Amino acid sequence: MTSEHDDPQQQAAGAFIAELRHWREVAGYSQKALAKLVGYTPSYVSKVETGTVVPSRSFAEAADHSLRAGRALVRRWNDLHSTSGVPRQTRPRPDIIRNDPQLLPGPALVVEHEHARLTYSDGMFRTGVRRQLRNVGTEPVTQYLIRIAVDRHPGDPERSNRLYRESPLTWEEIGLVALCGDEHMTWRIKHDRDAFKELWLLFENADGRFPLYPGEKTWIEYMYTVGADKWGPWWQRAVRLPTRRLSMTLDFPIGLRPSVWGTETSMTAEASPLRTPIGRRDDGDRVLFMWSTDDPPLHARYRVEWKFRASEGEQDATTESTSPAERMRSLGIVQEGEPILTAHARSFELPADAEDARRVVAQLVSTLERVGQVHTFAKGMGLAAPQVNIGRAAAVVRIPEGKLITLINPRIINESTDVDEQYEGCLSFFDVRGMVPRPLAIEVEHQDVDGIVHISTFEHGVARLVAHEIDHLHGTLYKSRMRPDLQLIPVSEYKGTGRQWAYRPRA
């Protein structure tokens, strides 16, 4: 007799479910939000994830596209339907109902404090997580679910999937260690995939069991390592249980000259910068980046990213001898001469492309944060998707007061007859400045991720910033707007650094 765990059909069904949950959580979507995105009912998505309903090909295709899974879901669906017959799933799988916190009546645990630490040294990333858990339920807690997930190439899922198919993440290289107080914990594997693992930490070991009883609290801690060849320049903490305090520390070699920034999002909100700054403390040959928050909302996700501005072999290099354009290139800004900067960006079909739009905007915000750490922009700053090598019609603008303007599918529908000339710079050729005529006011039609059309009016410096970024979406660089008798000047000769644009009050 074959058990459910040995049944190829059940294994294939479980693999599809695990893959779907992984990509849904990476994208920050609830079941209801995913259902709206792919045109299915929330009940259908729920039944797929509990094994009650066998997913259709159209659902797998739509989910893969919307979640940017790089055909991973389609491959799992093919595996599912290549087994003999149709998977024998006519009711929710008992193990899924029992083990999935989303399907339980309510969480029995509260995280009093989570502190996570990421350390990089000699080509290895080591993650350590400490959580103080309190049982607020009525039954003993005997297990705790954790996930280990990696993505070497965020934003390029097909490349990441190809990497992990050829060289999957293994338990041997992870070297997981887990403790409850002074006791070592054992674990039970729930899902073992190429790029992510899910497992239950058990409140037991060979010497006995130590359940967490109602009203009690305890510290658990787990550590694992992943090589830089399989890691990526990002780290994310997700709030899956009610949490009182969340803190994070990144520990990097100071010689790599790391730059760190962060964003936060939830299952319903777009990515935005962390609401409080990341602290920094130099400690000998190491540098620590620290951030914390109290009472984070459930389902919030806090993502930190970094860039090492020196390689392992050139840790003593400095930026003084590096040109402004080279610094921008090192931060991921496409430089003049690349074809994408002179091509028309492709519009988003909204709301069908809502997730694509969210991802592009999140990357723009993240890159803007990184650029803002290495240069002061007193006049404000902006970034268009082609400048980060994405040919889609999205841009973001940060005005001097700090407010962020998001532009999706923007187009100028009206502009004032009053024009003035001011110096502009561009991150894609940052060594020079040019005097550019622009209207003093513009009206811009743009959309939000739900496809709703908005019309916004911008004036003076903000109008200039917005018009500059919209030009990028049409493949236009500000050089082409300069008067023929004017020349670009080197940034070293530009005298307006650190000052806002000067505008006369409008009559």
URCORJO-V872265 format. One record per run of one state. SS is the DSSP state (H for helix, E for strand, L for the rest). FROM is the first residue (numbers start at 1). TO is the last residue. If there is no record, write none. Layout:
SS,FROM,TO
SS,FROM,TO
This chain:
L,1,7
H,8,27
L,28,30
H,31,38
L,39,41
H,42,50
L,51,56
H,57,66
L,67,71
H,72,82
L,83,93
H,94,99
L,100,100
H,101,103
L,104,108
E,109,121
L,122,123
E,124,135
L,136,140
E,141,141
L,142,142
E,143,149
L,150,156
H,157,166
L,167,170
H,171,174
L,175,176
E,177,180
L,181,182
E,183,184
L,185,185
E,186,192
L,193,195
E,196,202
L,203,203
E,204,205
L,206,207
E,208,209
L,210,211
E,212,212
L,213,216
E,217,227
L,228,233
E,234,238
L,239,242
E,243,243
L,244,244
E,245,253
H,254,256
L,257,257
E,258,265
L,266,271
E,272,273
L,274,278
E,279,283
L,284,285
E,286,294
L,295,300
E,301,308
L,309,311
H,312,314
L,315,323
H,324,330
L,331,338
H,339,342
L,343,345
E,346,346
L,347,353
H,354,374
L,375,380
E,381,384
H,385,388
L,389,391
E,392,392
L,393,393
E,394,398
L,399,403
E,404,415
L,416,418
E,419,424
L,425,426
H,427,429
L,430,431
E,432,439
L,440,440
E,441,447
L,448,452
E,453,459
H,460,473
L,474,477
H,478,481
L,482,488
E,489,490
H,491,493
L,494,507
